[in-house]
Amino acid sequence: MTVFFLGFFSVKDTDFGWHYQCGNQFLTTGKLCLTNEFSYFLPYYKAYYTGHLYDIILAFAYNHGGLLTVSALGGVVFVLSALFFVFLIQAGLPIKIGAFLSAFFLSYSIFDIGLRPQIISYLFFLVFLSILSQKNEKLFFLIPVLMVIWVNMHIGFFVGLFILMFYLFEKKTISSKKYFFIVLLSFAATLLNPFGTYVYKEIVNHITSPLNTMIAEWLEPPLPHIILIAGLSIIGLILLIRKKSISLFKIFILVFFSILSLKARRNLPFFYTSFAFVFFDGLKINTEKFSSLFVSLLIALFIIVGVIQVPQTIHHSTSWEEYCNKTITVAYPCEAVRKFPQLSGNVFALYEWGGFLIWEKPDIKIFADGRMPAWKDEKGKSPYQVYLDIIQTKNGWNEKLNSLKTDYIFITNKTFLDLLLKKGAEKYRWREVYRDNLAVIYQNAI
């Protein structure tokens, strides 16, 4: 129960709205989100996003209990992750649980956003490592089946392919020919998605896009994490190299995920779990010495979870005002949506509001949202970069909005664009139609 409530996070993912609408569209019409249905910028763009199964499960959960049910689903995912983590680590139970909690809290800034597709990939990552560690031929043949599910849950499925390839260098009980067949079968399984081979084009788009200049979780981790990752990687490599039988598989796992985590903070859970997987392999520790510490830690966690996190999640998920004002660093414009119901047509909105407006105002078309940072326009620019050019009032901003037939501008007040239009909206043929303490709306006056 402790792990369930630890993972019982509020829904803070700004992409929740479009994930929900895609899933709900399937539940109500039987149609998947295969094209750009929510924005008027790049309306014919085709992204090869394959997380439809996740969207459907998310929408089903929300439709049968609201945000609290989504938070509870997140708690279940974390419980499953903890079970496979404990199953993976070779140590006494107190050490296993202590290692999981350590990895959990070191990755807290990533987990704190709540249930989202990346968490699902973390669960599959643990499942794959657990299966491979068992060296059981029968279990190995489950991998292609799991890969079909993973590819339709999150684009992070490619992590599983790397793990499988690294395992080719492991001394195992299954024959090399059989295992190579499993790898090929697993790759073929990734093609069982609505886009087939094009899903790999989407991966290339993500790799080649400068996401670290646009999205916070794609930034490199803070300096303390960088130092810790470097230090733990060295320790792990030393332990592996000193063994009589060197495991190239574990060396590749540790190095690969240390590199990924140093490139983007969103990968921190993968690294800290990989280190635990390597560190406790064959390491003999007297668990009795940790029993009292273990009990004290559990008591502290029960207090923290019971007094702080659970009530916060319940309040955040059941109070619309709380959700609007405390979900992200930039609050949602719930008051403006309620007081200006005539908002319609093509709306240039704050990027962080994109998913929220897709959820709350499905009848409008927004300019850009969290689906689009790796997309590219005819000039090779990301929609997010085009969005920044407009909101920062760079040359041609108004011409761009007019060429796209923008009906409304819906942004936070005191941005560059608001300050410019507040002084002379008529000059640019816009007029202010709404303003509150957070948001301002301008209507096209042409």
N, C-alpha and C positions, 0 to 999 in steps of 0.2 A: 504493500500500500504506500510505503514511503516513496518509492520510485514513481508510482502512478501520480502522486500529488506533486512530486518534483517536476514531472513533465506536464502537469496540469497548467499550462501557460495560457495567458490571454492571447487572443488572435490579434497579432500586431503586424502581420504581413500586409503591406500595401498592395500586394498582388491578389489578395483574397478575392476581391470583387470580380475580376475577370475569370479567375479559376472557377468561382461559383457559377457565373453566368454560362460558361462553357459547359459545365457539368449539368446545370439545370436545363440547358437547351436540349441536351441528349435525353434527359429524363422526361421532358415534356413533348419533344418532337421526334426523338430518335435520330437527330442529326448531330454529328460531331463538328467542332469548330475547326474547319479545315482551311478557312480563308480569313482575311482580315475583315471581321464583321463589326468591329467596334470603333474604328477611327477613320477620319476622313483624309488623313495624310497617308500616302501610299495605300490607297484603298484596294488596289489589286495585288498587293504584295502577298506572297505565300511563304509563310514561315513553316518550317518542318518540325514543329513542336509536337512531341508524342506523349504528353502527360495526360491524355484523355481519361485514362482509368482513374488516376488520382482525382481529377476534376469531378468525375461522376460520383466517386465515394464521398468527396467533400460536400457536394451539393446534396446528396442523400442525407448525410449527417445533419447539415444545417436545416434542411427542410423538416427534419424530425426532431427538432429540439433547439435550434438556434445556435448561437455562438458557444453556449456551454457544452453542447454536444460535440462541437468541433474541438473544444479544449479537452474534453474527455477522450476523444479519439486520439488526440496527441499524447495524452497520458498512457493510453494503451500501447502506442508505438514505442514510447520510451521504456515501458515495462518489457516489451519484447526485445528491445535493444539491450537492456540490462541482462536479460536471461541469456542471450547469445554471447554477450560480453563475458559473463561469469562462466559459461560453458567453454569459452575460448581460452581463457587465462589458466595457466597451469600453476595453481597455488592453492593454499587453504582458503576456505570460504571468507573469513574476515579480510584476507588480503585481496581476494577477488572483488569483494564489494567495495573495499577501500580504494582499489585501483579504478573501479568504475566511477565512484563518486569524485575522485580526483580528476579524471578525464572530463567528467560532466561539468564540474565547476570551472575548470580551465577553459572549457568551451562554452561557458554560460552565455556570453554575449551573442553567440550564434544560435543557441537553443532558445533563448529568451523571447525570440520573435514568435514562437509558437509553431503549430503544425504547418508545414509547407513541404514541397516536394523534396528539398534537400535532405530533410530528416528521414524521408523514406529511403533515399539512397544510402544514408548512413546505416539504416537497418539492414539493407541488402548487403552492404559491405561486410557487416558483422556475420551475416548468414553465410556468405561465401567463404570467409576465412575459417569459420567454424567447421563447415563441411570439408574443406581441404585439409584442415588439421587432423581430422579423424582418419584420413587415408582409407576410407571405406568405399569400395568400388560401387556398391549399390547406391550410396548417397551421392556419389559423383554424377550419376545419371539423372539426378534431380536438377542439376545446374541449368541445362538448357530450358527446362520448364520454368524455372525461376527467372531466367533471362527474358523470356517472353513477357512475364509480368513486369519486370523492372523497366524494360524499354518503353512500356506503355504507362509507366508511372512518372519517370523523370529522365531527362536527357543525361543525367549522371551515370547511366548504365555503362558507359564506356569504361568506367573505373573497374567494373567486373571483368571486362575483357583483359585489361592489363594484369589483374590479379591472376587470371587463368594462364596468361602467357608467362608470368614470372614462375608459376608453379611447374612449368615444363622443366625447370632446372632443379627441381626437388627430387630427392631420392624417395620413391613412393612404392606402395604395394601394387598399384595398378600398372599394367604394362604401358610403355610409352606410346605404342600404337593406339591402344584403347583411349588413352588420355588425349592424344592428339585428335582423335575422332570426336571426343567430347568438346574440345575447344572449337573445332570446325562446326559442330552441331550448335554450339552456343552462339557462334557468330551468325549462323543461318537463322537462329531464333530471333536475333535482333531485327531481322528484316520483316518479322511478323508484326508490323505496325502500319498505320494508315498511309505512311509515306514511303515504305520500303527503304531502298538504299539512300534516299534523299535525307534521311535523318542524319547521315554522316556529313552532309553539306552544312547542316545546322551546327554541328559540332565545330567544323572548320570556321564557320562564321563567328562563333564565340571565341575560338582561339585567336583569330586574327583581328578581332575588334578590341580597341583600347578600353575594355570595361573598367580597368583600374582607374581611369580618369573620369568615370561617370557614376559608378555605383560604390557605396561605402564598403560593402562586404567583399568587393573585389580588390580593395586596397591591401597592401602588405600589412601584416599584423603589427601591433604596437611593439616598440623596442623591447620591453620585458619578455614578450612572447618570442621575439626573434632570438634573443640571448638564450632563452630556455630551450627552444627548438634546436639551436646549434649545439648546446651543451648535451642535451639528451641524445641527439643523433650520434655524437662522438662516443658517449658512454655505450649506447646500443651497439655501435659498430665494433667497439673494443670487445664487448662481451661475445659477440658473434664470431669474431676472428679468432678469439682465444679458445674457442671450442675445438675439440678434436675433430668433430665432423662439422665442417662449415656449411651452413644453410644459405645457399645463394638466393633462395626464395625469400627468406626473411631479410636478407641484406637489400634485395631489390625493393621489397615492401617498405622498409624503413627509409631508404633513400628517396624513393618515388614520392611518398607522402610528405616527407620533410620538404622536398622541393615545392610540391603543390601548396603546402601551408605557408611557406615563405613568400610565395607569389600572391596568395589571396587568403585573407583571414577566414573566409567561409570554409576553408579546408582544415581548420584547426582540430575538429573532432576526429578526423581521419588520422592525423598525425599522432595525437596523444593516445589513441587506441592502438595504433601500430607500435608505438614505443612499448606500451604495456605488454602487447603480444610478444615482443622480442625480449623484453627485460626479464619477465617471469618464466621464460622457457628454461626449465631445469634448475631454476634458482631456488635453493633450499632456504626457507625462512621459518623460524620457529613462530608459528601463529599464536601460541599461548601468550607470548609477550604482548601481542596486539589485542588480546581479548578485551581488556578493560578499556583501551582506547576505542575499540570498535563499538562497545556498548555506549560509551560516552558520546561518540559521534552520532549514533542513531538517535539517542535522546535529543541531542541538539538539533538534528534534522527534523524530528517530529515537532519540536517547538517552533522552529523557523517556518516550516510548511504550514503547521496548524494555525499559527498566529498571524503570519504575514501573507504568504503566497496564495493560499486557497481563498481567503476572504477577498483579496485583491482581484483574483481572477473572476470570482462570482460577481463582484460589484461591477467590474469592467464589462463583463459579458451580459449583464442584465440591465445596466443603466445606459441608455442611449447617449445621455450627456457625457457620461464618463468615457464611453467609447469614442465619441467625437473629439473630445479634448485631450485624451491621454493615450492615444494609440501610437502616435509617432511624434517626432520632434516638431513637425508642422501639423497642427490640428486639422481635422476634416471640417469642411464648410457646411455642416448640417443645418445651421440656422439659415444660411443663404439659400440652400436648396428648399427649405420649408417656406421661406418668406418670398421667394421669387420662383414660383412654380411654372411661370411662362418660359423659363429657360428651354430652348429648343434648337434644332438644327445642328450646325457645325460649331463646336465650342472649343476654343483654345484655352485649356485649363492648366493649372499647375500640374507638373509632371507627377508629383506624389499623390495627386488627387485622381489620377486617371482610373485606377482600379476601383476606387470608391464610387466614382460617377458611373462607371459601367454597371456597377451593382445597383446603385440607387436611382439612376436615370438612364435605363437601358434604351429609351427612345431617342436619345441624343447621340451624336458622334463626337468623340473627343479627338484631340490632336495627337497625343502620344501618352504612353503608359508603360508599365513595367515589362510588357511583352517585347518591347521594341529596341532596346539598346544595341543589340547585335544586328539589327536590320540595316540595310543601306539603301539610300535613295539613288537617283540616276547619276549623282556626282560622287557616290561612294561615301557620303556622310551618314552618320547615324541619326535617326530621328531625334535622339536626345540632344545631339550637337546642334541640329536645326532649331530645336526648341530653345536651347540656350541663346542662340543668336537672336531669336525673336524677343525673349523676355529680357535680354540685356540690351535691347534696342540697337542692335548693330545694323549697319547699312543694309537696306532692303527689307527690313523686318515687316513694314506695313504692306509693301508690295507682295511679299510672300503670303501674308494672311489673306489679302484680297484675291490673289490668284487662286487660292484654295477655297474661296467663297466662305470665309469664316463669318458666322453670324454673331457670336459673342466671344468676348475675352473674359475669363473667369479665373482670377488670380488673387493672391494675398496682397493686401494693401502695402504700400511703401516699397514695393519692388521697383526696379529701374523703369519698367514699362508703366507701372501705375503712376509713378512720379512724373513721367513725361506726359501721360494722357491727362492727368489731373490738372496740369497747367494749361493744356491746349488740345483737348480731345477733338474739338471741331476742326482744327487744322488738319488732322489725320482722318477726319470723317468717322469719328466714333463719338458716342455720347454715354455718359455715366448714367446707369439706371438703378444701381443698387450699391450700397456700401454699409458694412458693419465693422466691428472691431477686428475682424479677421480677414474678410473677403471683400472684393470689389468686382462688380460686373459692368462691362462696357458693351453696348450694342452697336453693331455696324450701322452707320447712318447713311450709307450709300443707297 
